[in-house]
């Protein structure tokens, strides 16, 4: 167990690692890949540049999260779709790493009315589904740069002793972002406030996909305008 330096203890946050099994679940279930919830007359989202169906990465049913997170991120289903077309390089040519890029679709939908019998597009290879069946609770802490930004007075020697273990890497719900480069929170397009982490999507954890060179991505949300969600990533 890593000893938590007293200087960093006040910045502890709760985080949850998804526990998954292979296979899909209900249309409203929390999952990686598989079949998303789509409205009765809704089409599978497409990339506006290559016109290929977007890869379905993630769905979180916000209504069924831990009691500790009840209403923290609002209600409904958070969904992430992303263009993985390698032939036309949409990811590179249209700055897929940037929050609010149009090659990915990050949204919160309200599963009201009748859902459609979703059919996964057949013209490209889609990721195998993983159903989130539970969450492992963990304590998380910021990296050195972010801790000092919040006012922590730290010894540089803590970098080797502590910060190699935090923030927690891999896919996770809440906690502190694992920044590969610098601090890169987007701002809410409505109020301009810094958005906060909802879910970290890491390279090749639950999804067989790498962001650049072992990059790490983050779904963020405005605390005050909860329908404002974004995704961005960075790599070394």
N, C-alpha and C positions, 0 to 999 in steps of 0.2 A: 504494500500500500504506500503510495507516495505521500510523504509528509508535506502538509500544506503550510507554507510559510505564513506567519501571522500577518504580514503586510498584505497578503493577497486574499486572506480568508473573507473579508467583507464583500468580495466581489463574486462569491459563489453563486452559480445559477443551477437550476435543475435542468437536466437533459434526459432524453429517453432514446435508447437504441431500439430500432424495430426488430422484433423476433418474427421470422418468416418461415413459411413452408412453401414448397413448390406447388404450383397450381393457382387457379383463379378462385374467385368467390362471388358473392352477390354484386350486382351492379353498383351498389352504394358502399361496398366494403373498402377499407383502406388497403392499398395494394401497390405493387410495382408491376407495370405492364398489364397485359390481359385486356379485359373489356371494361372501358370506362362507362360511367353513367352519361348518357346523351338523351336529350329531349326527344319526344316522339317524332318530330319532323326535322331534327337537326342532322346535318351532314358531318361525317368525320372531318375534323379540321385539316386543312391543307396548307402547305407552305405557299405564300403569295408569290414566290420567285420561281421555284421549280415545279410547282403545282402537284408535287408528290404528297401523299398523306403524311402528316406529322407522326413521328414515333411517340407512342403513349408511354411516358416515363413513370408517372406517379399519380396516385389519388389518395387523399386523406379525408376521411369523414370526420369533420371537426366536431360533430355532435356526439361522437363516441370516444373521444380522447379521455385521458386520465382526468379524474375529478379535480386534480390540481390545476388543470388547464381549462376548466369549464369556462366558456365564453371568452377566454383569453384571445383567441384568434377569430372570434365570431362564430357563426353557424353555417351549415351547408357543407359542400364538398369542394375541397381545394384540388385542382387538377393542373398537371404539367404535361404539355406536349412540346416536342422539340424536333427540328428538322435534322436528320442524320444522313442526308443525301451526300455521299462522298464523291459522286461523279461531277456534280456541278459546284461542289465546295460552298454550299450555302452558308455553312458554319463560319468559314473564313471570309468569304466575299461580302457577307452582310452582317458581320460583327456579332456573331452569336453569343459572344462573351458579355456583350453589353446588356444591362438591364433595359427592358422595354424594346429590345430588338424584335422585329416582326417575324423572325424565323422560329420563335417559340411563342407558345400560348400558355400563359399562367392566369388562372381565373378561379373564382369561387362561384359555384352554381348552387342553386336551391333545388333539390330533387323533388319538385312539385309536379303533379300530374303524372301521366303515364310515361314510363321510359320505353325506349324502343328496344327491340331484340337486336342488340348490337352485332354487326358482322365486321370482323377485323379485315381490313383491306388485304387483297391477295397479291398485289403487284410488287411487294417488297417484303424483305425479311423483318419480322417483328420480334421483339425480345420475348423470351419465355416468362410467363407470369409468376409472380411470387405474392402470396397472400400474407398480409401482416396480421398475425394472430395474437400478439402480445407486445409489451414494451418492457425493456429493462431500464430501470431507473439508475441514473448516474449523477454524480456531482461534477460540474464543469467550471473552468476558470479561464479568464482571458489570456491572450498572449502578452508578451512584455510591452509591446507598443500600445496596445489598447488599455492595459492596466495603468500605464503611466498617464495616458490621456485622461483617464478617470480620476487621476490624482494620487495614485499609489506611489509611495516613495520606495523604490526597489534597488537592491544591490544587483549590479550586472552579473555577478557570479550565480545568481538564481537561474540564469538562462540555462545552464547545463544541468543544474540540480532539479529544476522544476518544469520549465517550459517545454522540455522535450516531450512531456506527457500531456500537455494541455495547450490549446483547447483539444477536446477529444476528436480524433479523426473518424472518417467513415460516415455513413448515413446516420443522421440523428435528428430528433425533434427538439426544438428549442435549444437552450444552452448558449454557448459563445461560438461565433464563426471561427473556423480554422482558415485564416487568411494565408494564402500562398505567397502573395506579394504584400502590399500595404493594406490598410483599412479602406474598404471600398463599399460602404453602405450607400445605396441610392437614396435620393430624396423623393418624398411623395410629390407627385405632379400636381396635387390639389393645394396642399398647405405648405409644401417645402420642408416639412419635418423629416429628419433622418428616419428611415425605415428600420425595422428590427427583424432579427432572424426568426423564421418559422421552421424551416427545414433545411438541413444541409444534405446535398446530393454529391457524394464523393465519386471519384473515378473507380470503376470496377469493384464496387462493393456489392450491392444487391442488383445492380444493372450492369450488363456486359458492355460498358461504354466508357471511353476515356475522354475527358475534356482536355484537349491539347496534349501536353506532356505531363501526365499525372496531375491534372488540375483538380480543383475542388469548386463546386458550385453552391449557391445559396438562394433559397426562396425567401424573400423578405416581404414585409407587409407594413403599411402605415398603421400605427396604433390608433389613430383617430378616424381614418377612412379605411375600414377593413376590407373593402372591395378593391383597394389599390394594392396589388401584389406584383412582384417582379422576380426575375431570375437573372443572375449574373455569375460568371465564373472567371477564374484566373489560373494560370499555371506558371511554373518556374521559367 
